[in-house]
Amino acid sequence: MSADLPENDGRTDRWQSLVAGAFLLEETLSSKEAPIQGAGATPPALRYLESLLEVFPSSVDPLEDFEGYAVRRMALALRHALESQSGR
Protein backbone atom coordinates (compact mmCIF):
# COMPACT_ATOMS: atom_id res chain seq x y z
CA MET A 1 0.00 0.00 0.00
CA SER A 2 1.13 3.55 -0.58
CA ALA A 3 1.83 5.95 2.24
CA ASP A 4 -1.06 8.01 3.53
CA LEU A 5 -1.42 11.42 1.99
CA PRO A 6 -1.41 14.09 4.71
CA GLU A 7 -4.32 16.00 3.22
CA ASN A 8 -6.76 13.06 3.47
CA ASP A 9 -6.01 11.90 7.03
CA GLY A 10 -4.94 8.43 5.84
CA ARG A 11 -8.31 7.58 4.36
CA THR A 12 -6.90 6.56 0.97
CA ASP A 13 -5.00 3.59 2.39
CA ARG A 14 -8.00 2.20 4.21
CA TRP A 15 -10.14 2.26 1.04
CA GLN A 16 -7.30 0.56 -0.84
CA SER A 17 -7.16 -2.02 1.96
CA LEU A 18 -10.90 -2.60 1.67
CA VAL A 19 -10.72 -3.22 -2.09
CA ALA A 20 -7.52 -5.30 -1.94
CA GLY A 21 -9.02 -7.45 0.81
CA ALA A 22 -12.17 -8.01 -1.21
CA PHE A 23 -10.13 -9.21 -4.19
CA LEU A 24 -8.02 -11.45 -1.95
CA LEU A 25 -11.15 -12.96 -0.38
CA GLU A 26 -12.63 -13.68 -3.82
CA GLU A 27 -9.38 -15.28 -4.99
CA THR A 28 -9.17 -17.39 -1.82
CA LEU A 29 -12.75 -18.61 -2.15
CA SER A 30 -12.44 -19.39 -5.87
CA SER A 31 -9.04 -21.08 -5.66
CA LYS A 32 -8.86 -24.79 -6.32
CA GLU A 33 -7.04 -25.38 -3.05
CA ALA A 34 -9.20 -26.80 -0.31
CA PRO A 35 -9.79 -24.33 2.51
CA ILE A 36 -7.99 -25.09 5.77
CA GLN A 37 -10.35 -26.97 8.06
CA GLY A 38 -10.05 -28.19 11.59
CA ALA A 39 -10.10 -26.98 15.15
CA GLY A 40 -9.20 -23.34 15.41
CA ALA A 41 -9.30 -22.69 11.65
CA THR A 42 -10.83 -19.34 10.82
CA PRO A 43 -12.80 -19.10 7.56
CA PRO A 44 -11.40 -16.60 5.03
CA ALA A 45 -14.46 -14.34 5.32
CA LEU A 46 -14.00 -14.00 9.09
CA ARG A 47 -10.27 -13.31 8.67
CA TYR A 48 -11.14 -10.59 6.16
CA LEU A 49 -13.68 -9.02 8.52
CA GLU A 50 -11.15 -9.06 11.36
CA SER A 51 -8.65 -7.24 9.16
CA LEU A 52 -11.31 -4.68 8.24
CA LEU A 53 -12.00 -4.06 11.91
CA GLU A 54 -8.31 -3.25 12.34
CA VAL A 55 -8.42 -0.76 9.47
CA PHE A 56 -11.72 0.71 10.72
CA PRO A 57 -11.16 0.63 14.52
CA SER A 58 -13.66 1.34 17.29
CA SER A 59 -12.24 4.85 17.52
CA VAL A 60 -13.99 5.80 14.24
CA ASP A 61 -16.30 8.68 15.14
CA PRO A 62 -19.59 8.63 13.20
CA LEU A 63 -19.83 12.42 13.40
CA GLU A 64 -16.41 12.93 11.82
CA ASP A 65 -16.26 9.89 9.52
CA PHE A 66 -19.67 8.43 8.78
CA GLU A 67 -18.41 6.30 5.86
CA GLY A 68 -15.76 4.64 8.02
CA TYR A 69 -18.30 4.12 10.78
CA ALA A 70 -20.72 2.53 8.31
CA VAL A 71 -18.05 0.10 7.08
CA ARG A 72 -17.18 -0.83 10.67
CA ARG A 73 -20.82 -1.45 11.63
CA MET A 74 -21.36 -3.60 8.52
CA ALA A 75 -18.19 -5.61 9.24
CA LEU A 76 -19.35 -6.19 12.83
CA ALA A 77 -22.81 -7.28 11.69
CA LEU A 78 -21.41 -9.64 9.04
CA ARG A 79 -18.94 -11.13 11.53
CA HIS A 80 -21.75 -11.73 14.01
CA ALA A 81 -23.92 -13.36 11.32
CA LEU A 82 -21.10 -15.65 10.15
CA GLU A 83 -20.19 -16.63 13.71
CA SER A 84 -23.84 -17.34 14.50
CA GLN A 85 -24.16 -19.60 11.44
CA SER A 86 -21.01 -21.53 12.25
CA GLY A 87 -21.91 -21.93 15.93
CA ARG A 88 -18.83 -20.10 17.22
C-alpha atoms as a printed R data frame, in Angstrom:
   type eleno elety resid chain resno       x       y      z
1  ATOM     1    CA   MET     A     1   0.000   0.000  0.000
2  ATOM     2    CA   SER     A     2   1.127   3.545 -0.578
3  ATOM     3    CA   ALA     A     3   1.827   5.945  2.236
4  ATOM     4    CA   ASP     A     4  -1.055   8.006  3.533
5  ATOM     5    CA   LEU     A     5  -1.418  11.419  1.990
6  ATOM     6    CA   PRO     A     6  -1.409  14.089  4.710
7  ATOM     7    CA   GLU     A     7  -4.320  15.995  3.218
8  ATOM     8    CA   ASN     A     8  -6.764  13.065  3.470
9  ATOM     9    CA   ASP     A     9  -6.014  11.897  7.028
10 ATOM    10    CA   GLY     A    10  -4.945   8.425  5.837
11 ATOM    11    CA   ARG     A    11  -8.306   7.577  4.364
12 ATOM    12    CA   THR     A    12  -6.897   6.556  0.970
13 ATOM    13    CA   ASP     A    13  -5.005   3.592  2.391
14 ATOM    14    CA   ARG     A    14  -8.004   2.198  4.210
15 ATOM    15    CA   TRP     A    15 -10.135   2.261  1.042
16 ATOM    16    CA   GLN     A    16  -7.298   0.560 -0.837
17 ATOM    17    CA   SER     A    17  -7.160  -2.015  1.956
18 ATOM    18    CA   LEU     A    18 -10.901  -2.603  1.666
19 ATOM    19    CA   VAL     A    19 -10.717  -3.220 -2.093
20 ATOM    20    CA   ALA     A    20  -7.520  -5.297 -1.945
21 ATOM    21    CA   GLY     A    21  -9.016  -7.445  0.809
22 ATOM    22    CA   ALA     A    22 -12.170  -8.005 -1.210
23 ATOM    23    CA   PHE     A    23 -10.133  -9.211 -4.194
24 ATOM    24    CA   LEU     A    24  -8.025 -11.453 -1.951
25 ATOM    25    CA   LEU     A    25 -11.147 -12.959 -0.385
26 ATOM    26    CA   GLU     A    26 -12.631 -13.680 -3.822
27 ATOM    27    CA   GLU     A    27  -9.378 -15.285 -4.985
28 ATOM    28    CA   THR     A    28  -9.174 -17.392 -1.823
29 ATOM    29    CA   LEU     A    29 -12.748 -18.607 -2.155
30 ATOM    30    CA   SER     A    30 -12.439 -19.393 -5.866
31 ATOM    31    CA   SER     A    31  -9.040 -21.085 -5.661
32 ATOM    32    CA   LYS     A    32  -8.862 -24.791 -6.316
33 ATOM    33    CA   GLU     A    33  -7.043 -25.384 -3.051
34 ATOM    34    CA   ALA     A    34  -9.203 -26.798 -0.308
35 ATOM    35    CA   PRO     A    35  -9.787 -24.332  2.509
36 ATOM    36    CA   ILE     A    36  -7.995 -25.093  5.771
37 ATOM    37    CA   GLN     A    37 -10.353 -26.969  8.057
38 ATOM    38    CA   GLY     A    38 -10.045 -28.190 11.593
39 ATOM    39    CA   ALA     A    39 -10.097 -26.979 15.146
40 ATOM    40    CA   GLY     A    40  -9.197 -23.337 15.411
41 ATOM    41    CA   ALA     A    41  -9.300 -22.693 11.653
42 ATOM    42    CA   THR     A    42 -10.829 -19.344 10.823
43 ATOM    43    CA   PRO     A    43 -12.798 -19.099  7.564
44 ATOM    44    CA   PRO     A    44 -11.403 -16.602  5.029
45 ATOM    45    CA   ALA     A    45 -14.464 -14.336  5.321
46 ATOM    46    CA   LEU     A    46 -13.999 -14.002  9.086
47 ATOM    47    CA   ARG     A    47 -10.274 -13.308  8.673
48 ATOM    48    CA   TYR     A    48 -11.139 -10.586  6.162
49 ATOM    49    CA   LEU     A    49 -13.683  -9.019  8.518
50 ATOM    50    CA   GLU     A    50 -11.145  -9.063 11.360
51 ATOM    51    CA   SER     A    51  -8.647  -7.239  9.162
52 ATOM    52    CA   LEU     A    52 -11.308  -4.678  8.240
53 ATOM    53    CA   LEU     A    53 -11.996  -4.062 11.905
54 ATOM    54    CA   GLU     A    54  -8.307  -3.248 12.344
55 ATOM    55    CA   VAL     A    55  -8.422  -0.755  9.467
56 ATOM    56    CA   PHE     A    56 -11.723   0.711 10.720
57 ATOM    57    CA   PRO     A    57 -11.159   0.625 14.517
58 ATOM    58    CA   SER     A    58 -13.656   1.341 17.285
59 ATOM    59    CA   SER     A    59 -12.244   4.852 17.521
60 ATOM    60    CA   VAL     A    60 -13.989   5.799 14.244
61 ATOM    61    CA   ASP     A    61 -16.299   8.681 15.140
62 ATOM    62    CA   PRO     A    62 -19.594   8.630 13.198
63 ATOM    63    CA   LEU     A    63 -19.828  12.421 13.398
64 ATOM    64    CA   GLU     A    64 -16.411  12.930 11.820
65 ATOM    65    CA   ASP     A    65 -16.260   9.895  9.516
66 ATOM    66    CA   PHE     A    66 -19.667   8.434  8.779
67 ATOM    67    CA   GLU     A    67 -18.415   6.296  5.860
68 ATOM    68    CA   GLY     A    68 -15.762   4.642  8.016
69 ATOM    69    CA   TYR     A    69 -18.295   4.120 10.784
70 ATOM    70    CA   ALA     A    70 -20.724   2.529  8.312
71 ATOM    71    CA   VAL     A    71 -18.047   0.103  7.079
72 ATOM    72    CA   ARG     A    72 -17.177  -0.826 10.673
73 ATOM    73    CA   ARG     A    73 -20.820  -1.447 11.629
74 ATOM    74    CA   MET     A    74 -21.363  -3.601  8.521
75 ATOM    75    CA   ALA     A    75 -18.190  -5.612  9.241
76 ATOM    76    CA   LEU     A    76 -19.347  -6.188 12.830
77 ATOM    77    CA   ALA     A    77 -22.812  -7.283 11.694
78 ATOM    78    CA   LEU     A    78 -21.409  -9.645  9.045
79 ATOM    79    CA   ARG     A    79 -18.939 -11.134 11.533
80 ATOM    80    CA   HIS     A    80 -21.748 -11.727 14.009
81 ATOM    81    CA   ALA     A    81 -23.917 -13.360 11.322
82 ATOM    82    CA   LEU     A    82 -21.102 -15.648 10.151
83 ATOM    83    CA   GLU     A    83 -20.190 -16.626 13.705
84 ATOM    84    CA   SER     A    84 -23.843 -17.344 14.499
85 ATOM    85    CA   GLN     A    85 -24.162 -19.601 11.445
86 ATOM    86    CA   SER     A    86 -21.010 -21.529 12.249
87 ATOM    87    CA   GLY     A    87 -21.911 -21.932 15.925
88 ATOM    88    CA   ARG     A    88 -18.826 -20.098 17.220
